[in-house]
């Protein structure tokens, strides 16, 4: 303390005072009593010898009640043994430490609660006795703040551990200071291994959408640090050390702690699943747009097919339309000729003529049939090469394909009712152009083209002046005529047939030397007969049989190739068939189709001749009368069923039943047809349906 003598302040310790002003004990008492911190003095035994009024504010005790009590009144029970030991050491120590500063502990309030306090202790002597004076400060607010900060720190740590996004804290110099586990999972690195590394760490690489490294000045860390503003939702890719690349969305924001410790926090989100969904949606939209485009092309092709009158017009319309449609480059149709193994191009669209001259395609797998066209012919299904550069079938012609920008191909068999009319091949300038949906669309188009070619071929056959007559022998018990003659030891003669609305055939045949009931009994057991009835029985016992056979009959096979059966007879299990085919028909294909369906097919004769005046299967109305299909079917069925015979061999009700219509409906169609036929015969142009 410093004392002033002669007008000057003097020091007598740590304090300084002017004795002319501060000279009485009351000054110091007032000073101690007005202090906001509690002041307690205890003797060597731990007994309280002094307590200022602030003790009541801090611990709830009246100072007067504390004199003589042990200081352990303020000490929690679990701390009392340690306090007693300390005072015992104070008593025995020759020169105990004079002071202790800033000791933080807890004291016990009178109501039992614990009060966070900070102690400053000073040991001093009074005569021969050691005294210990404590200045006690209630630091509850500070303690609460510390607890709150600790709670916030714990919460921050918990958030870092559990937040579903990656968080990285970097210093202003770009050193990684913190990184949570989620960031490690996304970036493919252990946080413990990279903390302390520079942002240029080798643990991962940051790439742009094109797979190129992101320059440092374009990274969100540097932009946020230099601009002082947040950078949000930048999509980039991360390449991990194992080479895997994942899409991420990164954001960054500057952090300032107020003490000059500037940092940048970077948020990393894995958006690989989102990108995959976006890619799928994009592919689906592209596929829908592509299908819309293809469907528009097909609608145009369908219109062209309706208007086409020749196979050539059909082929050219299809090839030109497909070659002009994105993403296709070119298209061609090859002729599938049973007399040759080689597939010959008969029409093409786009820049593909030189390429077709450079390649050879065969129906068989060897030597040149492993490509999509050969496979499509053999399998009768759409075949695809997704990438010409990797398909072994294009070995040797790959350079020519590249010159014509051919990267993928799809071949479609043109099939209708079991008959193949060619193969359509479409080329695209990108790999993988023909997915499953597109293949389905092309398969449907192939069937439509096959049907159109069949219709044109049939129309041409009807008006052709010359036909090919084919005489066949069938020795197979699956053939209805042959089987019937063998089973009942009878003779079967074909009288005629009518084409029904569902394109099935109803046959009329005479069965001689067989009981009608036995004939019907055989029919009931024979596969392939959909319905049958005995129309009439002649004077010699012969039966007129009406039978509807499925499409697998020999007559159906001939009809599917544009031909018609002129006559047929069977005896002793063998049937002889005379069929007329268009001159342009592939006879070998017809025979092969029959041999696929039946055993024992023998070609006995083949010749070209002028068309005869009548056909056994009538396909056009007589006298050029304008009959509808139902009217023509009604007339033909009535004729073959003996409705016009006298006496009638079939009633109107029986004919109507065989047609699957009511009797009034049958008579209506029949009378209108008769009127049209007679009007055509007598030149009356006023008759209508």
C-alpha positions as CSV (number, residue, x, y, z in Angstrom):
1,X,0.0,0.0,0.0
2,X,1.2,3.4,-0.8
3,X,1.0,6.2,1.7
4,X,1.4,10.0,1.1
5,X,3.7,11.8,3.4
6,X,4.4,15.5,2.9
7,X,1.8,15.8,0.2
8,X,3.1,12.8,-1.7
9,X,1.5,9.4,-2.2
10,X,3.4,6.6,-0.6
11,X,3.3,2.8,-1.4
12,X,2.9,0.3,1.3
13,X,1.9,-2.6,-0.9
14,X,-0.4,-2.9,-3.9
15,X,-2.7,-0.1,-3.0
16,X,-2.1,3.6,-2.9
17,X,-4.0,6.1,-0.7
18,X,-3.8,9.7,0.5
19,X,-3.8,9.6,4.3
20,X,-5.1,13.1,4.4
21,X,-8.3,11.9,2.8
22,X,-8.3,8.1,3.5
23,X,-7.3,8.0,7.1
24,X,-10.1,6.2,9.0
25,X,-11.1,2.6,9.3
26,X,-14.6,3.5,8.3
27,X,-13.5,4.3,4.8
28,X,-12.2,0.8,4.3
29,X,-15.1,-0.8,6.0
30,X,-17.5,1.1,3.7
31,X,-15.4,0.1,0.7
32,X,-15.6,-3.6,1.6
33,X,-19.3,-3.5,2.6
34,X,-20.2,-1.8,-0.7
35,X,-18.3,-4.3,-2.9
36,X,-20.5,-6.3,-5.3
37,X,-18.3,-9.4,-4.9
38,X,-18.7,-11.5,-1.7
39,X,-15.6,-11.2,0.6
40,X,-15.0,-13.9,3.2
41,X,-12.1,-14.3,5.5
42,X,-11.5,-17.6,7.3
43,X,-8.8,-18.5,9.9
44,X,-6.5,-21.5,9.9
45,X,-9.3,-23.8,11.1
46,X,-11.6,-22.8,8.3
47,X,-13.9,-20.8,10.5
48,X,-15.4,-17.7,9.1
49,X,-14.2,-14.5,10.8
50,X,-15.4,-11.9,8.3
51,X,-18.2,-11.8,5.6
52,X,-19.4,-8.7,3.7
53,X,-23.1,-8.0,2.8
54,X,-22.6,-9.3,-0.8
55,X,-22.4,-12.8,0.7
56,X,-26.2,-12.8,1.1
57,X,-26.7,-11.9,-2.6
58,X,-24.3,-14.7,-3.6
59,X,-25.1,-17.5,-1.2
60,X,-28.3,-16.4,0.6
61,X,-26.8,-16.2,4.1
62,X,-27.1,-13.2,6.5
63,X,-23.4,-12.3,7.1
64,X,-23.8,-12.1,10.9
65,X,-25.1,-15.8,11.0
66,X,-21.9,-17.0,9.3
67,X,-19.3,-15.7,11.8
68,X,-17.8,-18.7,13.5
69,X,-19.2,-21.2,11.1
70,X,-17.1,-23.3,8.9
71,X,-16.5,-22.2,5.4
72,X,-17.7,-25.6,4.3
73,X,-21.2,-24.1,4.6
74,X,-20.6,-22.8,1.1
75,X,-19.0,-25.9,-0.2
76,X,-20.9,-28.9,-1.8
77,X,-20.7,-32.0,0.2
78,X,-18.5,-33.9,-2.3
79,X,-15.9,-31.1,-2.1
80,X,-15.7,-30.7,1.7
81,X,-13.1,-33.3,2.3
82,X,-10.8,-31.6,-0.2
83,X,-11.3,-28.2,1.5
84,X,-10.5,-29.6,5.0
85,X,-7.4,-31.2,3.6
86,X,-6.4,-27.9,2.1
87,X,-6.7,-26.0,5.5
88,X,-4.8,-28.7,7.2
89,X,-2.0,-28.2,4.7
90,X,-2.3,-24.4,5.3
91,X,-1.8,-24.9,9.0
92,X,1.3,-27.0,8.6
93,X,2.9,-25.0,5.8
94,X,5.7,-22.7,6.9
95,X,5.0,-20.2,4.1
96,X,1.8,-21.0,2.2
97,X,1.2,-19.4,-1.2
98,X,0.1,-15.8,-0.8
99,X,-2.6,-15.8,-3.4
100,X,-4.6,-17.7,-5.9
101,X,-6.4,-16.0,-8.8
102,X,-9.3,-16.9,-11.1
103,X,-10.2,-20.2,-9.6
104,X,-13.6,-21.4,-11.0
105,X,-15.7,-23.7,-9.0
106,X,-19.1,-24.0,-7.5
107,X,-20.5,-23.0,-4.1
108,X,-23.6,-24.2,-2.4
109,X,-26.4,-21.7,-1.9
110,X,-28.5,-21.7,1.3
111,X,-31.4,-23.2,-0.6
112,X,-29.1,-26.1,-1.7
113,X,-28.6,-25.1,-5.3
114,X,-25.1,-24.9,-6.7
115,X,-23.8,-21.4,-7.7
116,X,-21.0,-21.1,-10.3
117,X,-18.3,-18.9,-8.7
118,X,-14.9,-17.5,-9.4
119,X,-12.5,-17.3,-6.4
120,X,-9.5,-15.0,-5.8
121,X,-7.7,-16.1,-2.6
122,X,-5.1,-14.3,-0.6
123,X,-3.3,-15.7,2.5
124,X,-2.0,-13.2,5.0
125,X,-1.0,-13.0,8.7
126,X,-2.7,-11.2,11.5
127,X,-0.3,-11.3,14.4
128,X,0.7,-15.0,14.6
129,X,-2.4,-16.4,12.8
130,X,-2.7,-17.2,9.1
131,X,-5.9,-15.9,7.5
132,X,-7.3,-16.6,4.1
133,X,-9.5,-14.0,2.4
134,X,-11.6,-15.0,-0.6
135,X,-13.2,-12.6,-3.1
136,X,-16.1,-14.6,-4.5
137,X,-17.8,-13.6,-7.8
138,X,-21.0,-15.1,-8.9
139,X,-20.4,-16.1,-12.5
140,X,-23.7,-17.8,-13.1
141,X,-24.3,-15.7,-16.3
142,X,-20.9,-16.5,-17.6
143,X,-21.4,-20.2,-16.7
144,X,-24.8,-20.1,-18.5
145,X,-23.2,-18.6,-21.5
146,X,-20.4,-21.2,-21.4
147,X,-23.0,-23.9,-21.2
148,X,-25.0,-22.4,-24.0
149,X,-21.8,-22.2,-26.1
150,X,-21.0,-25.8,-25.3
151,X,-24.6,-26.8,-26.2
152,X,-24.3,-24.9,-29.4
153,X,-20.9,-26.6,-30.1
154,X,-22.3,-30.0,-29.3
155,X,-25.3,-29.2,-31.6
156,X,-23.0,-28.1,-34.3
157,X,-21.0,-31.3,-34.0
158,X,-24.2,-33.4,-34.1
159,X,-25.4,-31.5,-37.2
160,X,-22.1,-32.1,-38.8
161,X,-22.4,-35.8,-38.1
162,X,-26.1,-36.2,-39.1
163,X,-26.8,-33.6,-41.8
164,X,-27.5,-35.4,-45.1
165,X,-25.4,-32.9,-47.0
166,X,-21.6,-32.7,-47.0
167,X,-20.0,-29.7,-45.2
168,X,-16.4,-28.5,-45.6
169,X,-14.9,-25.6,-43.7
170,X,-11.8,-24.0,-45.3
171,X,-9.6,-21.3,-44.0
172,X,-9.2,-18.1,-46.0
173,X,-6.0,-19.6,-47.5
174,X,-7.9,-22.7,-48.6
175,X,-6.8,-25.2,-46.0
176,X,-9.4,-27.8,-45.0
177,X,-10.2,-27.3,-41.3
178,X,-13.4,-29.3,-40.9
179,X,-15.2,-31.9,-43.0
180,X,-18.1,-34.0,-42.0
181,X,-18.6,-37.7,-42.7
182,X,-21.2,-37.1,-45.3
183,X,-18.8,-35.0,-47.3
184,X,-16.3,-37.8,-47.0
185,X,-18.9,-40.3,-48.4
186,X,-19.7,-38.1,-51.4
187,X,-16.1,-37.2,-52.2
188,X,-14.8,-40.7,-51.5
189,X,-12.3,-39.6,-48.8
190,X,-11.8,-40.1,-45.1
191,X,-12.2,-36.7,-43.4
192,X,-9.3,-37.5,-41.0
193,X,-7.0,-38.0,-44.0
194,X,-7.7,-34.7,-45.7
195,X,-8.1,-32.2,-42.8
196,X,-5.1,-29.9,-43.0
197,X,-4.8,-30.5,-46.8
198,X,-5.0,-27.7,-49.3
199,X,-8.1,-27.4,-51.4
200,X,-5.9,-28.7,-54.2
201,X,-5.9,-32.1,-52.5
202,X,-5.4,-35.2,-54.6
203,X,-8.2,-37.0,-52.7
204,X,-10.6,-36.0,-55.5
205,X,-10.9,-33.9,-58.7
206,X,-13.6,-31.4,-59.5
207,X,-14.9,-31.6,-63.1
208,X,-17.3,-29.6,-65.1
209,X,-20.3,-31.0,-67.1
210,X,-17.9,-31.9,-70.0
211,X,-15.5,-33.8,-67.7
212,X,-12.8,-31.1,-67.8
213,X,-11.1,-29.9,-64.6
214,X,-12.7,-26.8,-63.0
215,X,-10.2,-23.9,-62.9
216,X,-9.4,-22.6,-59.4
217,X,-10.9,-19.2,-60.1
218,X,-14.2,-20.8,-61.2
219,X,-14.6,-22.9,-58.0
220,X,-17.3,-21.8,-55.5
221,X,-14.7,-21.5,-52.7
222,X,-12.7,-18.9,-54.4
223,X,-15.7,-17.0,-55.8
224,X,-17.3,-16.8,-52.3
225,X,-14.0,-15.8,-50.6
226,X,-13.1,-13.1,-53.2
227,X,-16.6,-11.7,-53.6
228,X,-17.7,-12.0,-50.0
229,X,-21.1,-13.3,-51.2
230,X,-22.7,-16.7,-51.2
231,X,-22.5,-18.9,-54.3
232,X,-25.4,-21.4,-54.6
233,X,-26.3,-24.6,-56.4
234,X,-23.5,-25.0,-59.0
235,X,-23.7,-28.4,-60.6
236,X,-20.4,-30.2,-61.2
237,X,-18.9,-33.6,-61.1
238,X,-16.4,-35.2,-58.7
239,X,-13.9,-37.8,-59.7
240,X,-12.9,-40.0,-56.8
241,X,-9.6,-41.7,-56.4
242,X,-11.1,-45.0,-57.6
243,X,-12.1,-43.3,-60.9
244,X,-15.9,-43.2,-60.1
245,X,-17.6,-39.9,-61.1
246,X,-20.6,-38.6,-59.3
247,X,-22.7,-35.5,-59.9
248,X,-22.7,-33.0,-57.1
249,X,-24.3,-29.6,-56.4
250,X,-22.0,-27.3,-54.5
251,X,-22.6,-24.0,-52.7
252,X,-20.3,-21.8,-50.7
253,X,-20.6,-18.9,-48.2
254,X,-18.0,-16.8,-46.4
255,X,-17.9,-17.0,-42.6
256,X,-16.4,-14.3,-40.3
257,X,-16.0,-15.0,-36.5
258,X,-15.3,-11.4,-35.6
259,X,-11.7,-12.0,-34.6
260,X,-10.3,-11.8,-38.0
261,X,-10.6,-15.6,-38.6
262,X,-12.3,-15.6,-42.0
263,X,-13.4,-18.9,-43.4
264,X,-15.5,-20.4,-46.2
265,X,-18.0,-23.1,-45.7
266,X,-18.7,-25.3,-48.8
267,X,-21.9,-27.4,-49.0
268,X,-21.8,-30.6,-51.2
269,X,-24.9,-32.5,-52.2
270,X,-24.9,-35.8,-54.1
271,X,-27.3,-35.3,-57.0
272,X,-26.4,-38.5,-58.9
273,X,-29.9,-40.0,-58.5
274,X,-31.5,-36.7,-59.6
275,X,-29.3,-36.6,-62.7
276,X,-30.2,-40.2,-63.4
277,X,-33.9,-39.3,-63.2
278,X,-33.4,-36.3,-65.4
279,X,-31.5,-38.5,-67.9
280,X,-34.3,-41.1,-67.9
281,X,-36.9,-38.4,-68.3
282,X,-34.9,-36.8,-71.1
283,X,-34.5,-40.2,-72.8
284,X,-38.2,-40.9,-72.4
285,X,-39.1,-37.5,-73.9
286,X,-36.7,-38.0,-76.7
287,X,-38.2,-41.5,-77.3
288,X,-41.7,-40.1,-77.3
289,X,-40.7,-37.4,-79.7
290,X,-39.0,-40.0,-81.8
291,X,-42.1,-42.3,-81.7
292,X,-44.3,-39.4,-82.7
293,X,-42.0,-38.8,-85.6
294,X,-42.0,-42.5,-86.6
295,X,-45.7,-42.7,-86.2
296,X,-46.1,-39.6,-88.5
297,X,-43.9,-41.4,-91.0
298,X,-45.9,-44.6,-90.7
299,X,-49.2,-42.7,-91.2
300,X,-47.7,-41.3,-94.4
301,X,-46.6,-44.8,-95.4
302,X,-50.1,-46.2,-94.7
303,X,-51.7,-43.6,-96.9
304,X,-49.2,-44.4,-99.7
305,X,-49.9,-48.1,-99.3
306,X,-53.6,-47.5,-99.7
307,X,-53.0,-45.6,-103.0
308,X,-50.3,-48.0,-104.3
309,X,-51.4,-50.3,-107.2
310,X,-48.1,-52.2,-107.6
311,X,-45.5,-53.8,-105.4
312,X,-42.9,-51.4,-106.9
313,X,-45.0,-48.4,-105.7
314,X,-45.2,-49.9,-102.2
315,X,-41.5,-50.5,-102.0
316,X,-40.5,-47.1,-103.3
317,X,-42.9,-45.3,-101.0
318,X,-41.7,-47.1,-97.9
319,X,-38.0,-46.7,-98.6
320,X,-38.3,-43.0,-99.5
321,X,-40.4,-42.2,-96.5
322,X,-38.1,-43.9,-94.0
323,X,-34.9,-42.5,-95.5
324,X,-36.3,-39.0,-95.1
325,X,-37.2,-39.5,-91.4
326,X,-34.8,-38.6,-88.6
327,X,-32.7,-40.3,-87.3
328,X,-32.7,-42.7,-90.3
329,X,-30.2,-42.3,-93.1
330,X,-31.5,-44.8,-95.7
331,X,-33.6,-47.9,-96.2
332,X,-33.9,-50.7,-98.7
333,X,-36.1,-53.7,-99.4
334,X,-34.6,-57.0,-100.5
335,X,-36.3,-59.7,-102.5
336,X,-36.6,-63.0,-100.8
337,X,-36.6,-65.6,-103.6
338,X,-37.0,-69.2,-102.8
339,X,-35.0,-70.1,-106.0
340,X,-32.0,-68.2,-104.7
341,X,-30.1,-67.9,-101.4
342,X,-29.1,-64.4,-102.2
343,X,-31.2,-61.5,-101.1
344,X,-31.5,-59.0,-104.0
345,X,-32.3,-55.3,-103.3
346,X,-35.4,-54.3,-105.3
347,X,-35.9,-50.8,-103.9
348,X,-34.0,-48.3,-101.8
349,X,-34.2,-44.7,-100.4
350,X,-31.4,-42.4,-99.4
351,X,-27.7,-42.5,-100.2
352,X,-27.2,-46.3,-100.0
353,X,-26.9,-47.6,-103.6
354,X,-23.1,-47.8,-103.6
355,X,-23.2,-49.5,-100.2
356,X,-25.7,-52.1,-101.5
357,X,-23.4,-52.8,-104.4
358,X,-20.6,-53.5,-102.0
359,X,-22.4,-56.0,-99.8
360,X,-23.9,-59.4,-100.3
361,X,-26.8,-60.7,-98.1
362,X,-27.9,-64.3,-98.0
363,X,-30.9,-66.0,-96.5
364,X,-28.8,-68.7,-94.9
365,X,-26.3,-67.9,-92.1
366,X,-23.3,-68.8,-94.3
367,X,-21.6,-67.1,-95.9
368,X,-23.2,-63.6,-95.6
369,X,-26.4,-64.1,-93.6
370,X,-25.3,-63.3,-90.1
371,X,-26.3,-59.6,-90.4
372,X,-29.8,-58.4,-89.4
373,X,-31.4,-59.0,-92.8
374,X,-30.4,-62.6,-93.0
375,X,-31.4,-63.2,-89.4
376,X,-34.8,-61.4,-89.9
377,X,-35.6,-63.7,-92.9
378,X,-34.8,-66.9,-90.9
379,X,-36.5,-65.8,-87.7
380,X,-39.4,-64.0,-89.2
381,X,-38.9,-61.3,-86.6
382,X,-37.2,-57.9,-86.3
383,X,-33.4,-58.1,-86.0
384,X,-31.1,-55.3,-84.9
385,X,-27.4,-54.4,-85.0
386,X,-27.0,-51.7,-82.4
387,X,-23.5,-50.8,-83.3
388,X,-21.9,-51.5,-86.7
389,X,-18.4,-50.9,-85.3
390,X,-18.6,-53.8,-82.9
391,X,-20.9,-56.3,-84.8
392,X,-18.8,-59.1,-86.3
393,X,-21.4,-59.4,-89.1
394,X,-20.2,-56.1,-90.6
395,X,-16.5,-57.3,-90.7
396,X,-15.3,-56.5,-94.2
397,X,-17.9,-53.9,-95.0
398,X,-17.4,-51.7,-92.0
399,X,-15.4,-49.1,-93.9
400,X,-18.2,-48.9,-96.6
401,X,-20.7,-48.5,-93.8
402,X,-18.7,-45.7,-92.2
403,X,-18.5,-44.0,-95.6
404,X,-22.3,-43.9,-95.7
405,X,-22.6,-43.0,-92.0
406,X,-24.3,-46.2,-91.1
407,X,-23.9,-46.9,-87.4
408,X,-26.9,-49.1,-86.6
409,X,-29.4,-51.2,-88.5
410,X,-32.8,-52.8,-88.1
411,X,-34.2,-55.5,-90.5
412,X,-37.9,-56.2,-90.7
413,X,-39.4,-59.2,-92.4
414,X,-42.4,-58.3,-94.6
415,X,-44.7,-61.1,-93.6
416,X,-48.4,-61.6,-94.0
417,X,-50.4,-64.8,-93.2
418,X,-47.2,-66.8,-93.0
419,X,-45.8,-65.6,-96.3
420,X,-42.7,-63.5,-96.5
421,X,-42.7,-60.8,-99.2
422,X,-39.3,-59.5,-98.7
423,X,-37.1,-57.9,-96.0
424,X,-36.9,-54.2,-95.1
425,X,-33.7,-52.8,-93.7
426,X,-33.4,-49.4,-92.2
427,X,-30.0,-47.6,-91.3
428,X,-29.4,-44.9,-88.8
429,X,-26.3,-42.7,-88.3
430,X,-26.1,-43.2,-84.5
431,X,-25.5,-46.4,-82.5
432,X,-28.4,-47.8,-80.4
433,X,-31.0,-46.1,-82.6
434,X,-33.5,-49.0,-82.4
435,X,-34.8,-49.7,-78.9
436,X,-37.5,-52.2,-78.0
437,X,-40.4,-49.8,-78.5
438,X,-39.1,-48.8,-81.9
439,X,-38.6,-52.4,-82.9
440,X,-42.3,-53.1,-82.0
441,X,-43.4,-50.2,-84.2
442,X,-41.2,-51.4,-87.1
443,X,-42.6,-55.0,-86.7
444,X,-46.1,-53.7,-87.0
445,X,-45.1,-51.7,-90.1
446,X,-43.6,-54.9,-91.6
447,X,-46.9,-56.7,-91.2
448,X,-48.8,-53.7,-92.7
449,X,-46.4,-53.7,-95.7
450,X,-46.8,-57.5,-96.1
451,X,-50.5,-57.2,-96.1
452,X,-50.4,-54.4,-98.7
453,X,-48.1,-56.4,-101.0
454,X,-50.4,-59.4,-100.6
455,X,-53.4,-57.3,-101.5
456,X,-51.7,-55.8,-104.6
457,X,-50.5,-59.3,-105.7
458,X,-54.0,-60.7,-105.3
459,X,-55.5,-57.8,-107.3
460,X,-52.9,-58.3,-110.0
461,X,-53.6,-62.0,-110.1
462,X,-57.3,-61.3,-110.7
463,X,-56.8,-59.2,-113.7
464,X,-53.8,-60.9,-115.2
465,X,-54.3,-62.5,-118.6
466,X,-51.9,-65.4,-117.8
467,X,-51.5,-67.6,-114.8
468,X,-49.2,-70.3,-113.6
469,X,-51.0,-73.6,-113.2
470,X,-49.6,-75.9,-110.5
471,X,-50.7,-79.5,-110.2
472,X,-49.9,-81.0,-106.8
473,X,-50.3,-84.3,-105.0
474,X,-50.9,-84.3,-101.3
475,X,-50.4,-87.5,-99.3
476,X,-50.8,-86.5,-95.7
477,X,-53.6,-87.5,-93.2
478,X,-53.5,-83.9,-91.9
479,X,-55.0,-82.7,-95.2
480,X,-58.7,-82.8,-94.8
481,X,-59.6,-84.1,-98.3
482,X,-56.9,-86.9,-98.2
483,X,-57.8,-87.9,-94.7
484,X,-61.5,-88.1,-95.4
485,X,-61.0,-90.3,-98.5
486,X,-58.7,-92.6,-96.6
487,X,-60.8,-92.9,-93.5
488,X,-64.1,-93.7,-95.2
489,X,-62.7,-95.2,-98.4
490,X,-64.6,-92.7,-100.5
491,X,-64.1,-90.2,-103.2
492,X,-64.0,-86.4,-102.5
493,X,-64.4,-83.7,-105.2
494,X,-63.9,-80.0,-104.6
495,X,-66.9,-78.0,-106.0
496,X,-66.0,-74.5,-104.9
497,X,-65.4,-72.1,-102.0
498,X,-66.5,-68.8,-100.7
499,X,-64.4,-66.2,-98.8
500,X,-66.0,-65.1,-95.5
501,X,-65.9,-61.7,-93.9
502,X,-63.2,-62.9,-91.5
503,X,-61.1,-64.1,-94.5
504,X,-61.7,-67.8,-93.8
505,X,-62.8,-70.1,-96.5
506,X,-66.0,-72.2,-96.6
507,X,-65.6,-75.2,-98.9
508,X,-68.2,-77.2,-100.8
509,X,-67.3,-80.7,-101.7
510,X,-69.0,-83.9,-103.0
511,X,-68.4,-87.0,-101.0
512,X,-69.3,-90.2,-102.9
513,X,-69.6,-93.8,-101.5
514,X,-69.8,-92.7,-97.9
515,X,-72.7,-92.5,-95.5
516,X,-73.6,-88.9,-94.7
517,X,-73.7,-89.6,-90.9
518,X,-70.3,-91.2,-91.1
519,X,-69.0,-88.2,-93.0
520,X,-70.2,-85.8,-90.2
521,X,-68.8,-88.2,-87.6
522,X,-65.4,-88.0,-89.2
523,X,-65.6,-84.2,-89.5
524,X,-66.4,-83.8,-85.8
525,X,-63.2,-85.6,-84.9
526,X,-60.9,-83.9,-87.4
527,X,-58.7,-81.0,-86.2
528,X,-58.9,-77.9,-88.3
529,X,-62.6,-78.1,-89.2
530,X,-64.4,-75.2,-87.6
531,X,-67.9,-76.1,-88.7
532,X,-69.6,-78.5,-91.2
533,X,-73.0,-79.7,-92.4
534,X,-74.4,-82.0,-95.1
535,X,-76.2,-79.7,-97.5
536,X,-77.9,-82.4,-99.5
537,X,-77.8,-86.1,-100.5
538,X,-78.0,-86.9,-104.2
539,X,-80.0,-89.7,-105.8
540,X,-76.9,-91.9,-105.9
541,X,-76.1,-91.3,-102.2
542,X,-73.4,-88.7,-102.7
543,X,-73.3,-85.9,-100.1
544,X,-72.8,-82.2,-100.7
545,X,-70.7,-81.2,-97.7
546,X,-70.2,-77.6,-96.5
547,X,-67.1,-77.2,-94.3
548,X,-65.2,-74.2,-92.9
549,X,-61.5,-75.0,-92.4
550,X,-58.9,-72.9,-90.5
551,X,-56.2,-70.9,-92.2
552,X,-53.8,-73.9,-92.1
553,X,-55.4,-75.8,-94.9
554,X,-53.6,-76.3,-98.1
555,X,-56.2,-74.1,-99.9
556,X,-55.5,-71.3,-97.4
557,X,-51.7,-71.5,-98.0
558,X,-52.3,-71.2,-101.8
559,X,-54.6,-68.2,-101.3
560,X,-52.1,-66.5,-99.0
561,X,-49.8,-66.4,-102.0
562,X,-52.4,-64.7,-104.2
563,X,-53.5,-68.0,-105.8
564,X,-56.7,-69.9,-106.1
565,X,-57.6,-73.6,-106.2
566,X,-59.2,-74.5,-109.5
567,X,-60.0,-78.1,-108.7
568,X,-59.2,-80.8,-106.2
569,X,-60.1,-84.5,-105.8
570,X,-59.1,-87.2,-103.3
571,X,-59.2,-91.0,-103.3
572,X,-57.4,-93.6,-101.3
573,X,-55.8,-91.1,-99.0
574,X,-54.2,-89.0,-101.8
575,X,-55.4,-85.6,-103.0
576,X,-54.6,-84.0,-106.3
577,X,-54.9,-80.2,-106.3
578,X,-54.8,-77.9,-109.4
579,X,-54.0,-74.3,-108.4
580,X,-53.7,-71.1,-110.3
581,X,-51.0,-68.6,-109.2
582,X,-50.0,-65.2,-110.6
583,X,-47.2,-65.4,-113.1
584,X,-45.1,-63.2,-110.8
585,X,-45.6,-65.5,-107.8
586,X,-42.7,-67.4,-106.3
587,X,-43.8,-71.0,-107.0
588,X,-40.9,-72.4,-105.0
589,X,-42.0,-70.3,-102.0
590,X,-45.6,-71.7,-102.3
591,X,-44.3,-75.2,-102.5
592,X,-42.0,-74.7,-99.5
593,X,-44.9,-73.2,-97.5
594,X,-47.1,-76.3,-98.3
595,X,-44.3,-78.6,-97.4
596,X,-43.9,-76.8,-94.1
597,X,-47.6,-77.5,-93.4
598,X,-47.9,-81.0,-94.9
599,X,-45.9,-84.1,-95.6
600,X,-45.9,-85.8,-99.0
601,X,-46.2,-82.8,-101.2
602,X,-45.3,-83.6,-104.8
603,X,-45.3,-81.2,-107.7
604,X,-46.6,-83.2,-110.7
605,X,-46.8,-80.4,-113.2
606,X,-46.3,-76.6,-113.7
607,X,-47.1,-74.5,-116.7
608,X,-48.1,-71.0,-117.7
609,X,-51.3,-70.6,-119.6
610,X,-54.0,-68.1,-120.3
611,X,-56.5,-67.5,-117.5
612,X,-59.6,-69.6,-117.8
613,X,-63.0,-68.0,-117.8
614,X,-64.0,-69.2,-114.3
615,X,-62.4,-69.7,-111.0
616,X,-63.3,-72.2,-108.3
617,X,-62.7,-69.6,-105.7
618,X,-64.6,-66.6,-106.9
619,X,-63.1,-63.3,-105.9
620,X,-64.8,-60.8,-108.3
621,X,-68.5,-60.5,-109.1
622,X,-69.8,-61.5,-112.5
623,X,-70.8,-59.0,-115.1
624,X,-68.7,-56.4,-113.2
625,X,-71.6,-55.9,-110.8
626,X,-70.7,-53.6,-107.9
627,X,-71.4,-56.1,-105.1
628,X,-70.3,-55.5,-101.5
629,X,-68.4,-58.3,-99.8
630,X,-71.5,-59.4,-97.9
631,X,-73.6,-59.4,-101.0
632,X,-71.0,-61.4,-102.9
633,X,-70.6,-63.9,-100.1
634,X,-74.4,-64.4,-99.8
635,X,-74.6,-65.1,-103.6
636,X,-71.6,-67.5,-103.6
637,X,-72.7,-69.4,-100.5
638,X,-76.3,-69.7,-101.8
639,X,-75.0,-71.0,-105.1
640,X,-72.6,-73.6,-103.7
641,X,-75.2,-74.6,-101.0
642,X,-77.8,-75.5,-103.7
643,X,-80.1,-72.7,-102.8
644,X,-80.8,-72.1,-106.5
645,X,-81.4,-75.8,-107.3
646,X,-84.8,-77.2,-107.8
647,X,-85.8,-78.6,-105.4
648,X,-83.6,-76.5,-103.1
649,X,-80.8,-78.4,-101.4
650,X,-80.5,-75.7,-98.7
651,X,-83.2,-73.5,-97.3
652,X,-82.6,-69.8,-96.8
653,X,-82.5,-70.4,-93.0
654,X,-79.8,-73.0,-93.5
655,X,-77.7,-70.7,-95.7
656,X,-78.2,-67.8,-93.2
657,X,-77.1,-70.1,-90.3
658,X,-73.9,-71.1,-92.2
659,X,-73.2,-67.4,-92.7
660,X,-73.9,-66.5,-89.1
661,X,-76.7,-64.0,-89.9
662,X,-80.4,-64.0,-89.6
663,X,-82.6,-65.2,-92.4
664,X,-84.0,-61.7,-93.2
665,X,-80.5,-60.4,-93.4
666,X,-79.4,-63.1,-95.8
667,X,-82.5,-62.6,-98.0
668,X,-81.8,-58.9,-98.1
669,X,-78.2,-59.3,-99.2
670,X,-79.2,-62.0,-101.7
671,X,-82.0,-59.9,-103.4
672,X,-79.9,-56.8,-103.7
673,X,-77.1,-58.9,-105.2
674,X,-79.5,-60.5,-107.7
675,X,-80.8,-57.1,-108.7
676,X,-77.3,-55.8,-109.3
677,X,-76.2,-58.8,-111.2
678,X,-79.3,-58.7,-113.5
679,X,-78.9,-54.9,-113.9
680,X,-75.3,-55.4,-115.0
681,X,-76.4,-58.2,-117.3
682,X,-79.1,-56.1,-119.0
683,X,-77.2,-52.8,-118.9
684,X,-79.4,-51.1,-116.3
685,X,-77.2,-48.5,-114.5
686,X,-79.9,-47.3,-112.1
687,X,-79.7,-50.4,-109.9
688,X,-78.0,-49.8,-106.5
689,X,-77.7,-51.5,-103.1
